[in-house]
């Protein structure tokens, strides 16, 4: 009886300690939302609306912004598993299908990330006035990148991610208006005028990785 | 009877329209919290813990940071109405009392600010995962400054303020861990070794305004 009590007490102490420490987490597999991405050296700021499917590794992103002097507008449907993306132009009813080999980077805190801080945006003094957020740091050697990320404590929703990529610079993404789930799963089905598109290499010869694939 | 009904309907339509538009607001008069201030051109980042009393126009701020190559540590108790502040040094039990004439800038959205956007940090898809925030822009001609501010929709709690001051540059403040009320109102009472301090002009001759008073 005493042994059982001791075990129960030990386990509850262990669980309460584990529960106190924030753990790396994965965002929900289906998300929609918006983000503002600041590309290296602040030359380009892009406003994006996105739909995210971590199960099938698909991202649809409608991005608009300014790159140096010219405007950028991209409606891109990316299939990371199938390793190609469509650039869709409803105005011309045209579609460009491009191969790419970027790894899918799920919206998550990598398991080897280090917890930096927990803080409240706003205030927890009254309901609906504050948000509990964790800051994480780490590195992805394969990408030659260091990162710093803020995700909500509850729900593992991204707030900001900052990647510092070797020889490229800083990519700062600020997420907002995130909705869990997909309002319209059709968003991952290419429009009918895309079915005849053939795979074409990028004309600019750029090597596309996860970071530049959204540009 | 019909006239009364019409009046009721008109008023409820008017109120519902007014209720839909976010209005400039004042933060609660007593706050404690932390902020990170990025001073112009990113040369100085200061971490501050503050207590704020908008009724008596008092601010206590303990700031630490790095200015170019040297570390900065300040424990400052500011009386905006009385127009002086104490720099307190518990280690030496010393206190410097300095006159200043900066206007008190309450934590609020000025009444003539323009509403720019409403957005959600995180997600409102589930409880405790998101925070509704308003973005405001405007200018303070007296300070020769433009500003952009994010405050929570509920409670009017500051999230970020960005002031662009003519001939000075950008002051970016990010607030967090805000608590409504004062845990310890004693924080505005100077320590006993301050009572003998006499008013002294700043040795560096700097003109102190609201922005530089915290540096």
Boltz contact constraints between the chains, C-beta under 6 A:
constraints:
  - contact:
      token1: [A, 119]
      token2: [B, 176]
      max_distance: 6.0
  - contact:
      token1: [A, 119]
      token2: [B, 177]
      max_distance: 6.0
  - contact:
      token1: [A, 120]
      token2: [B, 176]
      max_distance: 6.0
  - contact:
      token1: [A, 120]
      token2: [B, 177]
      max_distance: 6.0
  - contact:
      token1: [A, 121]
      token2: [B, 131]
      max_distance: 6.0
  - contact:
      token1: [A, 121]
      token2: [B, 159]
      max_distance: 6.0
  - contact:
      token1: [A, 122]
      token2: [B, 131]
      max_distance: 6.0
  - contact:
      token1: [A, 122]
      token2: [B, 152]
      max_distance: 6.0
  - contact:
      token1: [A, 122]
      token2: [B, 157]
      max_distance: 6.0
  - contact:
      token1: [A, 123]
      token2: [B, 157]
      max_distance: 6.0
  - contact:
      token1: [A, 123]
      token2: [B, 178]
      max_distance: 6.0
  - contact:
      token1: [A, 123]
      token2: [B, 180]
      max_distance: 6.0
  - contact:
      token1: [A, 125]
      token2: [B, 179]
      max_distance: 6.0
  - contact:
      token1: [A, 125]
      token2: [B, 180]
      max_distance: 6.0
  - contact:
      token1: [A, 126]
      token2: [B, 155]
      max_distance: 6.0
  - contact:
      token1: [A, 128]
      token2: [B, 154]
      max_distance: 6.0
  - contact:
      token1: [A, 129]
      token2: [B, 152]
      max_distance: 6.0
  - contact:
      token1: [A, 129]
      token2: [B, 154]
      max_distance: 6.0
  - contact:
      token1: [A, 129]
      token2: [B, 155]
      max_distance: 6.0
  - contact:
      token1: [A, 129]
      token2: [B, 157]
      max_distance: 6.0
  - contact:
      token1: [A, 131]
      token2: [B, 121]
      max_distance: 6.0
  - contact:
      token1: [A, 131]
      token2: [B, 122]
      max_distance: 6.0
  - contact:
      token1: [A, 131]
      token2: [B, 131]
      max_distance: 6.0
  - contact:
      token1: [A, 152]
      token2: [B, 122]
      max_distance: 6.0
  - contact:
      token1: [A, 152]
      token2: [B, 129]
      max_distance: 6.0
  - contact:
      token1: [A, 154]
      token2: [B, 128]
      max_distance: 6.0
  - contact:
      token1: [A, 154]
      token2: [B, 129]
      max_distance: 6.0
  - contact:
      token1: [A, 155]
      token2: [B, 126]
      max_distance: 6.0
  - contact:
      token1: [A, 155]
      token2: [B, 129]
      max_distance: 6.0
  - contact:
      token1: [A, 157]
      token2: [B, 122]
      max_distance: 6.0
  - contact:
      token1: [A, 157]
      token2: [B, 123]
      max_distance: 6.0
  - contact:
      token1: [A, 157]
      token2: [B, 129]
      max_distance: 6.0
  - contact:
      token1: [A, 159]
      token2: [B, 121]
      max_distance: 6.0
  - contact:
      token1: [A, 176]
      token2: [B, 119]
      max_distance: 6.0
  - contact:
      token1: [A, 176]
      token2: [B, 120]
      max_distance: 6.0
  - contact:
      token1: [A, 177]
      token2: [B, 119]
      max_distance: 6.0
  - contact:
      token1: [A, 177]
      token2: [B, 120]
      max_distance: 6.0
  - contact:
      token1: [A, 178]
      token2: [B, 123]
      max_distance: 6.0
  - contact:
      token1: [A, 179]
      token2: [B, 125]
      max_distance: 6.0
  - contact:
      token1: [A, 180]
      token2: [B, 123]
      max_distance: 6.0
  - contact:
      token1: [A, 180]
      token2: [B, 125]
      max_distance: 6.0
